């Protein structure tokens, strides 16, 4: 910036041209800019009415305070950057053309360049100022571990059907599970484990065969679902099961079918006996005719 400016009526006229700097539009002035303004003011002051020494001392004190605040801000920024080592961050870097490049990863180390901190993420250096989000590790893991959608399911003893639990995620990004275990917890604390041979999983849907519920009394159950991922995730809050009807109803249904089978068998035997009897009568008739 030029230090030459015209004086008119004892006032310094600083044109827009003389104020041009290499700073970006909208950037804040630093202590060097304020010091340069003070020097310019002193150089072009009216010699007949000079500024008082008290005013200059007050301005110098303000510059000193400004410098201390800027140094404190720089120290706080650097300290904050160092605390990010080992943490997950999201970075949005804007190129000269305005294109945005989004990166997410763990901060490997922090490096100072020209008094400004830079972080290394995925082997690349990025400005600390481009960090837009710091992600808690436990929160990040919770997005990757297996999960189950909130739902309520019902089983009817008088109309037994296979039970399906939908919305199951087996995990991602290294937290995948390969197996599922299920247990039913009744209101009285009784726990019933579902045998693996009565369960099948496909495309986010877990199907439990109806025979697994045949002997369970009516009531509400908490469905606990365990996964064999790295975290050994267990979900006992997402799924509830309501069993309606009585176990006897299924037994009665079976008994009714048995009775029907017995009656059908009896009817069949009766028909056979009648046919045999008719056959014997017909044979006796022919024998009597021949005699």
PyMOL commands that set and color helices and strands:
alter all, ss='L'
color gray80, all
select helices_A, chain A and resi 17-19+31-43+53-82+128-130+137-144+157-159+196-198+210-213+247-290
alter helices_A, ss='H'
color red, helices_A
select strands_A, chain A and resi 6-8+11-13+88-94+100-113+116-121+124-127+131-135+147-148+151-156+163-165+168-169+180-186+191-193+199-202+205-208+219-227+234-244
alter strands_A, ss='S'
color yellow, strands_A
deselect
rebuild
show_as cartoon
